[in-house]
Amino acid sequence: MNEENFSVSEKLVSASYVRQGVQARRGHEQLIRTLLEQGKCPEEGWSESTIELFLNELAVMDSNNFLGNCGVGEREGRVASDLVARRHYRLIHGIGRSGDIAAVQPKAAGSSLLNKITNSVVLDVLRFSGVRSVSSCFVVPMATGMSLTLCFLTLRHRRPSARYILWPRIDQKSCFKSMVTAGFEPVVIENVLEGDELRTDLQAVEKKIEELGAENILCVHSTTSCFAPRVPDRLEELAVMCAKYSIPHIVNNAYGVQSSKCMHLIQQGARVGRIDAFVQSLDKNFMVPVGGAIIAGFDEDFIKEISKMYPGRASASPSLDVLITLLSLGARGYKKLLAERKELYTHLAQELKTLADRHGERLLNTPHNPISLAMSLDGLQANCDKAVTQLGSMLFTRQVSGARVVPLGAEQTVSGHTFRGFMSHSDAYPCPYLNAASAIGITKKDVELSIKRLDKCLKGLKKDTKGEKSESESSPSGPDDQTVP
Ligand SMILES: Cc1ncc(COP(=O)(O)O)c(C=O)c1O
């Protein structure tokens, strides 16, 4: 309500009560004003009522909610289901205009404001999470793979004759397909084995640049967050190489915002060399539904060029979800989640090590990977060839999600390219293994229950290979399962 309405209210309710109500409302409004002025993630999380007040204020600024509106266009923000309208806080017009996802829509001042504020808040989060010098970013309603494709398509205009993308191998299909879908030829650079870790082969990258010619290379496509025993690429060295040969550099930072190490690598790479854009998933870093990513970089013009590359308007849902999330967590809440994740990584590593020792296996030594861990399955494989894949299905039926079992020698063809040793980021990794990750939102209970079930499965498989009936197969829900919500 505005001043006028408040004073009219005083005819109905005692003036002192109304004044108290005015003051209360001012508290919410002050928070909204600070957000609009500073464009930063508030330090303390907002209450749901402040968030809803803000979103409702935005919604009434859009033409689909104008009381006297009559529309005769082909897109008037009409929604048949009230449930759908409420699900979107009546922000129906989406973001951008045909031809530019960052443009302001005359019909939708509220949605346009939402878009600008979200991009600004997300930029603040990228900065305080470690990439201090990032200058520009935008939320795009596509997941990581497609967002990488958009970056490659934008670079095509700058380097029309380039055909190749140099890509230190990471066995994740969307990463590979993001290049193929954009119409480029990925040049796979195999990783080198250093101890247990798979690391970027810098010499092989440089050799390829010289062999193919820098002008024929669209970019280097590197990766930070990845499954162990692969570790984040040597970003600084790659960035320096890209600067030396004037080759663009796109970084896949899929779930790297949650790790200060991944963010530091990007910051350092940009400081000493060249990084044109880095891409991160919204769901993997901010605990929102799948469907959005952030494209960020150090040169505002290039990031603007990418946003202009997006054809047409876009869904506002990913922006809305991440804005609501960050407003409710506040910077403090988000940093707390990051700190808890880091602590639980150490806990998970200790628990996996103890488990590995107990079963004659080894926690692979991958100190450069800050999120994902791997435990060897050598002993299991030695007992029985099929036991490794069996472990995968046992974990699945026991509702341990996210634990990946990587057998030896799997072959897979992705968009015409055959990968030997698929899933292991290497043609011939020395042992089969199991992955587990400490990702944002993980709880101590997740760690403890999954270790307990993993232990049970391993024991069961050992018995199986000795010809006894598997405990895990005979009783798929053991006592610990009773604690599953
Ligand atoms: C390193 C990496 N890059 C990219 C992706 C693909 O992400 P999206 O599904 O958001 O396209 C994943 C998904 O797991 C990933 O692990």
The ligand as an ORCA input file, in Angstrom:
! r2SCAN-3c Opt
* xyz 0 1
  C      31.980    -31.690    -16.094
  C      30.590    -31.619    -16.613
  N      30.315    -30.803    -17.637
  C      29.081    -30.694    -18.154
  C      28.056    -31.424    -17.667
  C      26.720    -31.308    -18.316
  O      25.929    -30.513    -17.625
  P      24.427    -30.206    -18.105
  O      23.649    -31.429    -17.853
  O      24.091    -29.082    -17.174
  O      24.470    -29.808    -19.535
  C      28.276    -32.299    -16.603
  C      27.175    -33.085    -16.051
  O      27.320    -33.924    -15.206
  C      29.574    -32.396    -16.070
  O      29.848    -33.244    -15.061
*
